[in-house]
Amino acid sequence: MDGLSDNSLLVALERGERWAYEEVFKRYWLKVRRFLTVVTGDKTVSEDLAQNIFMKLWLHRGTLSGVISLDSYLYAMSRNEAYDWFRRTSSRRKYENEEALMEEFLCNMKLDHDMEVIENTVDKCIRSMPPQRRLCYEMSRKEHLTAEKIASRLNLSRRTVEHHISLGIKDIRNSLGKILN
């Protein structure tokens, strides 16, 4: 069958002759795959695309009467298959990038929301503390004063101030524990 021309193969292929398809496959598989490997840069992808081309060739064998050159026809099919692959890949990458951006945005939104809930819970807890505890806690955390300085300003012992601050922290932990669990 090596002596058969491409035109004879095209005629037999159009009639549905399986042997003609097998001969075309033997003659052109490697050439098509090599071309696609160069274009895509990926041997596995090129094999998949070459399979698609030869499958389409068989499926559309009844429409080959206008084909003048089998080599040119397979080249055009290969080029088109590669373009389609690039389009699909680029669309998928664009979709994946957009999906990742949306996920990041939603995650940030959730974090912003969570932080707002946490801040509101802490503020509410501080406002509900007994006055002296609240005052000691706020002076410690907002004014960054030491227990000694707070004790001196409020005319309390250092141990009393430390105790109020410790209870304030415990109150906040309990409040946060309710929303975080």
C-alpha positions as CSV (number, residue, x, y, z in Angstrom):
1,M,0.0,0.0,0.0
2,D,3.0,2.2,0.1
3,G,2.7,2.8,-3.6
4,L,-0.8,4.2,-3.3
5,S,-1.1,7.9,-3.9
6,D,-2.8,10.2,-1.4
7,N,-5.5,10.8,-3.9
8,S,-6.3,7.1,-4.1
9,L,-6.4,6.9,-0.3
10,L,-8.7,9.9,-0.2
11,V,-11.1,8.2,-2.6
12,A,-11.1,5.0,-0.6
13,L,-11.4,6.8,2.7
14,E,-14.4,8.7,1.4
15,R,-16.0,5.4,0.6
16,G,-15.4,4.3,4.2
17,E,-12.6,1.8,3.5
18,R,-11.0,1.1,6.9
19,W,-7.7,0.0,5.3
20,A,-7.4,3.5,3.7
21,Y,-7.9,5.1,7.1
22,E,-5.3,2.9,8.6
23,E,-2.8,3.7,5.8
24,V,-3.4,7.5,6.2
25,F,-2.9,7.1,10.0
26,K,0.4,5.2,9.4
27,R,1.6,7.8,7.0
28,Y,0.6,11.0,8.8
29,W,0.3,10.3,12.5
30,L,3.9,11.1,13.4
31,K,4.0,14.2,11.2
32,V,0.8,15.6,12.7
33,R,1.8,14.8,16.2
34,R,5.3,16.4,15.7
35,F,3.7,19.5,14.3
36,L,1.3,19.8,17.3
37,T,4.1,19.2,19.7
38,V,6.1,22.1,18.3
39,V,3.0,24.3,18.4
40,T,1.7,23.4,21.9
41,G,5.0,22.5,23.5
42,D,3.4,19.5,25.1
43,K,3.8,16.0,23.8
44,T,0.8,14.7,25.8
45,V,-1.5,17.5,24.5
46,S,-0.2,16.9,21.0
47,E,-1.1,13.3,21.1
48,D,-4.6,14.1,22.3
49,L,-5.1,16.7,19.6
50,A,-3.7,14.3,16.9
51,Q,-6.2,11.7,18.1
52,N,-9.0,14.3,17.7
53,I,-7.8,15.1,14.2
54,F,-7.8,11.5,13.0
55,M,-11.1,10.9,14.7
56,K,-12.6,13.9,12.8
57,L,-11.0,12.7,9.6
58,W,-12.8,9.3,10.0
59,L,-16.1,10.9,11.1
60,H,-16.1,13.4,8.2
61,R,-14.8,11.0,5.6
62,G,-17.8,11.4,3.4
63,T,-17.0,15.1,2.8
64,L,-13.4,14.6,1.4
65,S,-14.3,14.8,-2.3
66,G,-13.1,18.5,-2.5
67,V,-9.7,17.8,-0.8
68,I,-6.9,18.2,-3.3
69,S,-3.9,17.5,-1.0
70,L,-4.2,15.2,2.0
71,D,-1.0,16.7,3.5
72,S,-2.4,20.2,3.3
73,Y,-5.8,19.1,4.6
74,L,-4.2,17.4,7.6
75,Y,-2.0,20.5,8.2
76,A,-5.0,22.8,8.2
77,M,-6.9,20.4,10.5
78,S,-3.9,20.4,12.8
79,R,-3.5,24.2,12.8
80,N,-7.3,24.6,13.5
81,E,-7.2,22.0,16.3
82,A,-4.2,23.8,17.9
83,Y,-6.0,27.2,17.6
84,D,-9.1,25.7,19.3
85,W,-6.9,24.2,22.0
86,F,-5.2,27.5,22.7
87,R,-8.6,29.2,22.8
88,R,-10.0,26.6,25.2
89,T,-6.9,26.7,27.4
90,S,-6.8,30.5,27.5
91,S,-10.6,30.6,28.4
92,R,-10.1,28.0,31.1
93,R,-7.1,29.9,32.5
94,K,-9.0,33.2,32.4
95,Y,-12.0,31.5,34.1
96,E,-9.6,29.9,36.7
97,N,-8.0,33.3,37.3
98,E,-11.3,35.0,37.7
99,E,-12.5,32.3,40.0
100,A,-9.4,32.6,42.2
101,L,-9.9,36.4,42.3
102,M,-13.5,36.0,43.3
103,E,-12.6,33.4,45.9
104,E,-10.0,35.7,47.3
105,F,-12.4,38.6,47.3
106,L,-15.1,36.6,49.1
107,C,-12.5,35.3,51.6
108,N,-11.4,38.9,52.3
109,M,-15.0,40.0,52.6
110,K,-15.6,37.2,55.1
111,L,-12.4,38.1,57.0
112,D,-13.5,41.8,57.0
113,H,-16.9,40.7,58.3
114,D,-15.5,38.4,60.9
115,M,-13.1,41.1,62.1
116,E,-16.0,43.5,62.3
117,V,-18.0,41.0,64.4
118,I,-15.0,40.3,66.6
119,E,-14.4,44.0,67.1
120,N,-18.1,44.7,67.9
121,T,-18.1,41.8,70.4
122,V,-15.0,43.1,72.1
123,D,-16.4,46.6,72.3
124,K,-19.7,45.4,73.6
125,C,-17.9,43.3,76.2
126,I,-15.8,46.2,77.4
127,R,-18.8,48.5,77.6
128,S,-20.6,45.9,79.8
129,M,-17.7,45.5,82.3
130,P,-18.0,47.0,85.8
131,P,-16.8,50.6,85.7
132,Q,-13.5,50.1,87.6
133,R,-12.6,46.9,85.6
134,R,-13.4,48.7,82.3
135,L,-11.3,51.8,83.4
136,C,-8.3,49.6,84.3
137,Y,-8.5,47.5,81.2
138,E,-8.9,50.6,78.9
139,M,-6.0,52.4,80.5
140,S,-3.9,49.3,80.1
141,R,-4.8,48.5,76.5
142,K,-5.7,51.8,75.0
143,E,-3.3,54.2,76.8
144,H,-0.6,51.5,77.2
145,L,-0.1,52.3,80.9
146,T,1.6,49.9,83.3
147,A,-0.3,48.5,86.3
148,E,1.9,50.7,88.5
149,K,0.9,53.9,86.7
150,I,-2.8,52.9,86.6
151,A,-2.7,52.1,90.3
152,S,-1.1,55.5,91.0
153,R,-3.7,57.4,89.0
154,L,-6.7,55.5,90.4
155,N,-5.3,55.3,93.9
156,L,-5.5,51.5,93.9
157,S,-2.9,48.8,94.7
158,R,-1.0,47.3,91.8
159,R,-2.4,43.8,92.5
160,T,-6.0,45.2,92.3
161,V,-5.3,46.8,89.0
162,E,-3.7,43.5,87.7
163,H,-6.7,41.6,88.9
164,H,-9.1,44.0,87.1
165,I,-7.1,43.7,83.9
166,S,-7.0,39.9,84.2
167,L,-10.8,39.7,84.7
168,G,-11.3,42.0,81.7
169,I,-9.2,39.8,79.5
170,K,-11.2,36.7,80.8
171,D,-14.5,38.5,80.0
172,I,-13.3,39.2,76.5
173,R,-12.1,35.6,76.0
174,N,-15.5,34.3,77.2
175,S,-17.4,36.7,74.8
176,L,-15.2,35.7,71.8
177,G,-15.5,32.0,72.7
178,K,-19.3,32.3,72.3
179,I,-19.0,33.6,68.7
180,L,-16.0,31.6,67.6
181,N,-17.2,28.2,68.7
